[in-house]
Amino acid sequence: MSDKSKNGIDRRNFMIASLATVGASAALAAAADAADAQDTAAPASRPGSGTVYTGDTIEGKKVVSALDVNDLEPGKKHLLYFQGVEMPTGQYWYVSVTVAKGAKPGKRGVLTSGVHGDEMSSIHTVQTVMNQLDPAQMSGTVMAVTDVARPAIEGMQRRWPNQGRGIDLIDMNREWPGNENGLTAPSRHAGLLFNRLLRPNADFAIDFHTGTTGFEVTAFNIGGLDVPEVKAMVELYPVGQIFDNHVYPGVLHNAFMDVGIPSFTPEIGAARVLDLEMISLFVEGTMNVLKHHGIVAGPMGRTGKDVNVFVGNSAFPILATQGGIVEHLVKLNDKVEPGQRVAIQRNSFGEVVAEYTSGVAGEITGQRSDAMSEPGNPLAFILFHKVAPEEGQSYPE
């Protein structure tokens, strides 16, 4: 679920502006130097290639600060921890890494989940795919990272609780590709993961998500269909909708795309729960993708053609204008027409204070699942086709 800050201020700009207000011109210079260091000093301190073991183990699993899957023994599954950014205590946030290294060479796929901490079905989807893989029968490698934003997952909340000037909740899926010398821990964590774990081991990548707490989405994929490699993958899922849009910068799949790695985002229902029926659709589609790339053998499962997938390139938001209890008049995946009522809202007396209608012809792709709403909350998103779609559009992720 898209939840950009209402005032639209980028966190980095806000931090720099705040520093300036306390007369910290030196701090501004230091921040600029830190940003420059990403392009200058960082390559010298970052391993150019190869796996770096820290010498630590956690629950019997080795810890790495950089990974090259080519270094791992073929025909086996490898369970590792990757050392991320430091906590305020000076300890590290670790992320779980599972690598299925095929007996034969081939393409390298990266599956990620847990970029938002309240998205359980995305984690279970990746785990289920990895459990189905037999490295002895594979050609190539599949690497999975299921708990990218570990501190957010610990609280089962969407955002990373950053310890800056008091608690600041940062959406990590607006931070990619990150900056190893950035101004926040999530930015540095993203930079470490992207530079030392994800990007070096990916020929293609899939970043799994769900709706956010309080907002449920249907089963759909987000990706730019104008990129042939992406189109070929997203169409292999037996899900009802495809959002053909590159959306906005800062999301993980766009960080991959920016460096030439085909990538997209599946969206798997509601937050904080396991939707096993919906998960099975994305497991089937992901296995199709691995077959498409020759990593695993076997016949294709169902695809978008088998379920008459609906493709749209824009998401029409319906925002609450009043406070009160929301009653939806349509369901996820329902087709709607312009002017059709999709929701009503009542106050504490039970009086109808607002009626909401669709402004487009399309399909319901997301709905508010929290029964109460205040003004400005998204109540629904409608997937539709627009002749000239907007770039950087919000979406129900």
C-alpha positions in Angstrom: 0.0 0.0 0.0 1.5 3.3 -1.0 1.9 5.7 1.9 4.1 8.5 0.9 4.5 11.3 3.4 1.6 13.7 3.0 3.9 16.7 2.9 6.0 14.9 0.3 9.4 15.8 2.0 12.1 13.3 1.2 13.7 12.0 4.4 17.3 12.8 3.3 16.3 16.4 2.4 14.4 16.7 5.7 17.5 15.6 7.6 19.8 18.0 5.8 17.3 20.8 6.3 17.1 20.0 10.0 20.9 20.1 10.3 21.0 23.4 8.6 18.5 25.0 11.0 20.9 24.3 13.9 23.7 26.1 12.1 25.5 22.9 11.2 27.2 24.0 8.0 30.0 21.6 8.8 27.4 18.8 9.2 26.1 19.6 5.7 29.6 19.3 4.3 30.0 16.0 6.1 26.8 14.7 4.7 27.8 15.7 1.2 31.1 14.0 1.7 29.4 10.9 2.9 27.2 10.9 -0.2 30.2 11.3 -2.4 32.0 8.5 -0.6 29.4 6.1 -2.0 31.0 6.6 -5.4 34.6 7.1 -4.4 35.8 5.5 -1.2 33.3 2.6 -1.1 34.8 0.5 -3.8 38.1 0.4 -2.0 36.5 -1.0 1.2 34.0 -3.3 -0.6 35.2 -6.7 -1.8 35.5 -6.5 -5.5 34.5 -10.2 -5.8 34.4 -13.3 -3.7 32.7 -14.3 -0.5 33.8 -12.8 2.8 33.2 -14.8 5.9 33.3 -12.8 9.2 34.4 -15.8 11.2 31.1 -15.7 13.2 28.4 -18.4 13.3 24.8 -18.0 14.4 22.9 -21.2 15.3 25.5 -23.1 13.3 25.2 -21.0 10.2 28.2 -19.0 8.9 28.0 -15.2 8.7 29.1 -13.4 5.5 29.6 -9.7 4.8 29.8 -10.3 1.1 28.6 -13.2 -1.0 29.5 -14.6 -4.5 27.4 -17.7 -5.1 30.0 -19.0 -7.5 32.1 -19.7 -4.5 29.6 -22.2 -3.0 29.6 -25.9 -3.5 27.3 -27.0 -6.3 24.4 -29.4 -5.9 23.7 -28.3 -2.3 21.6 -25.8 -0.3 23.5 -23.3 1.8 22.1 -21.5 4.8 23.9 -18.3 5.7 23.5 -15.1 7.6 24.4 -11.8 6.0 25.8 -9.1 8.2 23.8 -5.9 7.7 23.9 -2.5 9.4 24.7 -2.0 13.0 22.1 -1.5 15.7 22.4 1.4 18.2 24.0 -1.1 20.6 26.8 -1.7 18.1 25.6 -5.2 17.3 24.5 -6.1 13.8 21.2 -6.8 12.1 21.5 -10.1 10.2 19.4 -11.3 7.4 18.8 -15.0 6.5 20.2 -16.2 3.1 19.2 -19.5 1.5 21.1 -20.5 -1.6 20.1 -23.4 -3.8 23.2 -24.0 -5.9 22.5 -26.2 -8.9 24.7 -29.1 -9.9 25.1 -27.5 -13.3 25.8 -23.9 -14.3 23.0 -21.6 -15.4 21.0 -18.4 -14.6 21.1 -16.8 -11.2 17.7 -15.8 -9.7 17.2 -13.7 -6.5 14.0 -13.9 -4.5 13.4 -11.3 -1.8 10.7 -10.7 0.8 10.4 -9.0 4.2 11.3 -5.5 2.9 8.1 -4.5 4.8 7.8 -6.1 8.2 4.1 -6.9 8.2 4.0 -8.9 5.0 3.9 -12.6 6.0 2.5 -14.2 2.8 5.4 -12.9 0.8 7.9 -14.6 3.2 6.0 -17.9 3.1 5.8 -17.8 -0.7 9.6 -17.6 -1.0 10.1 -20.2 1.7 7.8 -22.6 -0.1 9.6 -22.1 -3.5 13.0 -22.8 -1.9 11.7 -25.9 -0.1 10.6 -27.3 -3.5 14.0 -26.9 -5.1 16.4 -29.9 -5.4 19.9 -28.4 -6.2 21.1 -31.8 -7.5 18.6 -31.5 -10.3 19.1 -27.7 -11.0 21.1 -25.8 -13.6 21.9 -22.4 -12.0 21.3 -20.8 -8.7 18.4 -19.4 -6.7 19.1 -17.2 -3.7 16.4 -16.2 -1.2 16.5 -13.4 1.4 13.3 -13.6 3.4 13.8 -10.9 6.2 15.3 -7.9 4.5 14.1 -5.3 7.0 14.7 -7.4 10.1 13.8 -4.8 12.8 10.5 -4.1 11.1 9.8 -7.8 11.0 10.6 -8.2 14.7 7.6 -5.9 15.4 5.5 -7.1 12.5 5.2 -3.5 11.3 5.6 -2.0 7.8 8.4 0.4 8.5 11.9 0.2 10.0 12.0 1.9 13.5 15.1 4.1 12.9 16.8 5.5 16.0 17.6 9.0 14.9 16.3 12.0 16.9 13.9 9.7 18.7 12.0 7.0 16.8 11.4 7.6 13.1 9.6 4.9 11.1 11.2 4.6 7.6 9.7 2.7 4.7 12.7 0.6 3.4 11.0 0.2 0.1 11.7 3.9 -0.7 15.5 3.5 0.1 16.9 1.4 -2.7 19.6 1.0 -3.9 20.7 2.6 -0.6 23.9 4.2 0.4 26.5 2.4 2.5 27.5 5.9 3.9 23.9 7.2 4.1 22.3 9.4 6.7 20.0 6.6 8.1 20.5 3.0 9.2 17.9 1.7 6.6 19.7 3.5 3.8 23.0 2.0 4.8 21.5 -1.5 5.3 19.9 -1.3 1.8 23.3 -0.2 0.4 25.1 -3.1 2.1 22.6 -5.7 0.9 22.3 -4.3 -2.6 26.0 -3.9 -3.2 27.4 -7.0 -1.5 24.6 -9.6 -1.6 21.7 -8.9 -4.1 23.1 -7.2 -7.2 26.3 -9.4 -7.5 24.3 -12.6 -7.6 21.3 -11.7 -9.8 20.6 -12.3 -13.5 16.9 -11.7 -12.6 15.1 -10.8 -9.4 11.6 -11.0 -7.9 10.7 -8.8 -4.8 7.6 -10.3 -3.1 5.1 -8.1 -1.2 1.6 -8.0 0.2 -0.8 -5.2 1.0 0.0 -3.2 4.2 -1.7 -3.4 7.5 -5.2 -2.0 7.2 -5.3 -2.3 3.4 -5.8 -5.6 1.4 -4.9 -6.3 -2.2 -5.7 -9.0 -4.6 -3.2 -11.2 -6.4 -1.3 -9.2 -9.0 2.1 -8.4 -10.4 3.7 -5.0 -10.9 6.2 -4.6 -13.7 7.0 -2.7 -16.9 5.7 -4.8 -19.8 7.7 -2.6 -22.2 10.7 -4.6 -21.0 10.5 -8.0 -22.8 12.4 -9.9 -20.1 9.9 -8.6 -17.5 6.9 -9.2 -19.6 7.9 -12.8 -20.2 8.1 -13.4 -16.4 5.0 -11.6 -15.1 2.8 -13.3 -17.6 3.8 -16.7 -16.2 1.7 -16.3 -13.1 -1.9 -17.6 -12.8 -3.1 -14.4 -11.1 -6.0 -12.1 -12.1 -4.2 -8.8 -12.6 -1.0 -7.2 -13.9 -0.2 -3.6 -13.1 1.9 -2.5 -16.2 3.8 0.4 -14.6 7.3 1.1 -13.6 6.0 3.0 -10.5 8.3 5.3 -8.6 12.0 5.3 -7.7 13.3 3.8 -4.5 11.5 0.5 -4.6 13.7 -2.6 -4.8 12.7 -4.0 -8.1 13.4 -0.6 -9.7 16.9 -0.6 -8.2 17.5 -3.9 -10.0 16.1 -2.5 -13.2 18.3 0.5 -13.0 21.4 -1.7 -13.2 20.1 -3.8 -16.0 18.6 -6.8 -14.0 15.1 -7.7 -15.0 12.8 -7.5 -12.0 9.2 -7.1 -10.8 7.0 -7.2 -7.7 4.3 -9.8 -6.9 1.6 -8.6 -4.5 0.0 -11.4 -2.4 -3.2 -10.3 -0.5 -3.4 -9.0 3.0 -0.7 -8.2 5.5 -0.1 -10.0 8.8 -1.7 -13.3 7.7 -0.9 -16.3 5.5 -3.2 -16.6 2.6 -2.4 -20.2 1.6 -4.7 -20.2 -1.4 -3.2 -17.1 -2.9 0.4 -18.1 -1.9 0.0 -21.3 -4.0 -0.7 -19.2 -7.1 2.6 -17.3 -6.7 4.5 -20.5 -5.9 3.2 -21.9 -9.2 4.1 -18.8 -11.1 7.6 -18.5 -9.6 8.3 -22.1 -10.5 7.2 -21.3 -14.0 9.7 -18.4 -14.0 12.5 -20.8 -12.9 11.5 -23.2 -15.7 11.5 -20.3 -18.2 15.1 -19.6 -17.3 16.1 -23.2 -17.4 17.0 -23.5 -13.7 14.6 -26.3 -13.1 13.1 -28.8 -15.5 9.5 -29.9 -16.0 6.3 -28.7 -17.7 4.9 -25.3 -17.2 2.0 -24.8 -14.8 -0.9 -22.4 -15.3 -0.2 -18.9 -16.5 -2.0 -15.6 -16.9 -3.6 -16.8 -20.1 -5.3 -19.6 -18.2 -7.0 -17.2 -15.8 -7.8 -14.4 -18.3 -5.5 -11.9 -16.6 -6.6 -8.3 -16.6 -3.9 -5.8 -17.5 -4.0 -2.1 -16.5 -1.3 0.6 -16.5 -2.8 2.9 -13.8 -4.3 2.7 -10.4 -7.2 5.1 -9.6 -7.3 6.0 -5.9 -10.5 6.6 -4.0 -9.7 8.6 -0.9 -11.9 9.1 2.2 -13.4 12.6 2.5 -15.0 12.0 5.9 -14.3 10.1 9.1 -16.5 7.1 10.0 -17.2 3.5 9.3 -16.6 2.3 5.7 -18.8 -0.3 4.0 -17.6 -1.6 0.7 -20.2 -2.3 -2.0 -17.8 -4.2 -4.3 -15.1 -6.9 -3.8 -11.6 -7.4 -4.9 -11.3 -8.2 -8.6 -14.9 -6.9 -9.3 -15.3 -5.0 -12.5 -16.6 -1.4 -12.1 -17.8 1.3 -14.4 -17.5 5.1 -14.1 -20.1 6.5 -11.7 -20.7 3.1 -10.0 -20.9 3.3 -6.2 -18.1 1.4 -4.6 -18.3 2.3 -0.9 -20.4 4.3 1.6 -19.4 5.8 5.0 -21.4 6.3 8.2 -20.9 8.5 11.2 -21.4 7.5 14.8 -25.2 7.9 14.5 -25.3 5.5 11.5 -26.0 8.4 9.1 -24.5 8.1 5.7 -21.9 10.9 5.5 -20.2 10.0 2.2 -20.7 7.9 -0.9 -17.8 7.0 -3.1 -17.9 6.2 -6.8 -15.5 5.0 -9.4 -14.1 7.5 -11.9 -12.9 4.8 -14.3 -13.8 1.5 -15.9 -11.5 -1.2 -14.4 -11.1 -3.8 -11.7 -10.8 -3.4 -7.9 -7.2 -4.2 -7.0 -7.1 -3.0 -3.3 -9.5 -2.1 -0.5 -9.1 -0.7 3.0 -9.6 -3.6 5.4 -9.8 -1.5 8.5 -13.5 -0.7 9.0 -12.9 2.9 10.2 -11.2 5.7 8.2 -10.3 9.3 8.6 -10.2 11.8 5.8 -7.4 11.2 3.3 -7.1 7.4 3.8 -7.2 5.4 0.6 -10.4 3.3 0.6 -9.8 1.6 -2.7 -7.6 1.4 -5.8 -9.0 0.6 -9.2 -6.7 -0.9 -11.8 -7.5 0.5 -15.3 -5.9 1.4 -18.6 -4.9 4.9 -19.3 -3.7 6.1 -22.7 -0.8 8.0 -21.2 -0.1 6.6 -17.7 1.7 8.8 -15.2 5.3 8.0 -14.3 6.1 7.5 -10.6 2.5 6.6 -9.8 1.4 5.4 -6.3 0.1 1.9 -6.1 -1.5 -0.3 -3.5 1.6 -2.0 -2.2 
